[in-house]
Amino acid sequence: MTSPEPDPPTKVAPAVAEAAVLRLLSEAGVGKTVSPTDVARALTASPDWHLMMPLVRRAAIKLALAGQIVITRKGKPVDPNDFKGVYRLGLPPQAL
């Protein structure tokens, strides 16, 4: 007998995703960044965590536009309205 498959990720409120981003950044410490995949995995125990990635991206954009976080690519801040590829999330310099 095999164990049942974990439930796929359930609907997560945007505010929960935003809180997860801020919590992980707080835990990471000063000057550190976190991967959006870490945030997605923090939102669900399901192996389908990748389904959370669009939600995490939207949360990151909202927080960046509000000045609460910075989205970086290759270590440099990017425009939250116009970025592609692999990115990381960090606290803005004034928050350090």
C-alpha positions in Angstrom: 0.0 0.0 0.0 1.3 3.4 -0.9 0.8 6.6 1.1 -1.7 9.0 -0.4 -0.4 11.9 -2.5 -0.2 15.2 -0.7 -3.0 17.6 -1.6 -2.1 20.1 -4.2 -1.6 23.7 -3.0 -4.8 25.3 -2.0 -5.7 28.9 -2.7 -3.5 31.2 -0.7 -4.5 34.8 -0.1 -2.1 37.5 -1.5 -1.7 38.9 2.0 -0.4 35.5 3.2 2.2 35.4 0.4 3.3 39.0 1.1 3.6 38.1 4.8 5.7 35.1 3.9 8.1 37.2 1.8 8.6 39.7 4.7 8.9 36.9 7.3 11.6 35.1 5.3 13.5 38.3 4.7 13.4 39.1 8.3 14.7 35.6 9.2 17.4 35.8 6.6 19.0 38.8 8.3 20.6 42.0 7.3 21.9 42.3 3.7 20.7 38.8 2.7 18.3 37.8 0.0 15.8 35.0 -0.5 14.7 33.1 -3.5 11.1 33.2 -4.6 11.2 29.4 -4.6 11.9 29.5 -0.8 8.8 31.6 -0.4 6.7 29.3 -2.6 7.9 26.3 -0.5 7.0 28.1 2.7 3.5 28.6 1.5 2.7 24.9 0.9 4.1 21.5 1.9 2.9 20.1 -1.4 5.4 18.9 -4.0 3.5 21.2 -6.3 5.0 24.3 -4.7 5.9 25.6 -8.1 2.2 26.4 -8.6 2.7 29.1 -6.0 5.3 30.9 -8.1 2.9 33.3 -9.9 1.4 34.3 -6.5 4.9 34.9 -5.1 5.9 37.0 -8.1 2.7 39.2 -7.7 3.4 39.6 -4.0 7.0 40.6 -4.7 6.0 43.1 -7.2 3.4 44.6 -4.9 5.9 44.8 -2.0 8.6 46.3 -4.3 6.2 49.0 -5.6 5.4 49.9 -2.0 9.1 50.2 -1.2 9.0 47.3 1.3 11.4 45.0 -0.6 13.8 45.1 -3.6 13.7 42.7 -6.4 17.2 42.0 -7.7 18.7 40.2 -10.7 22.4 39.4 -10.8 22.8 41.4 -7.6 21.3 44.6 -8.9 17.9 46.1 -8.3 15.4 45.8 -11.2 12.2 47.6 -12.1 9.4 45.7 -10.5 7.2 46.3 -13.6 9.8 45.0 -16.1 12.0 42.1 -15.2 12.5 38.6 -16.5 14.4 35.5 -15.5 15.9 34.5 -12.2 15.5 37.0 -9.4 15.9 37.3 -5.7 14.2 39.3 -3.0 15.8 41.6 -0.4 15.1 44.4 2.0 15.7 47.9 0.7 18.9 49.7 1.9 16.9 52.0 4.2 15.5 49.0 6.0 19.0 47.7 6.8 
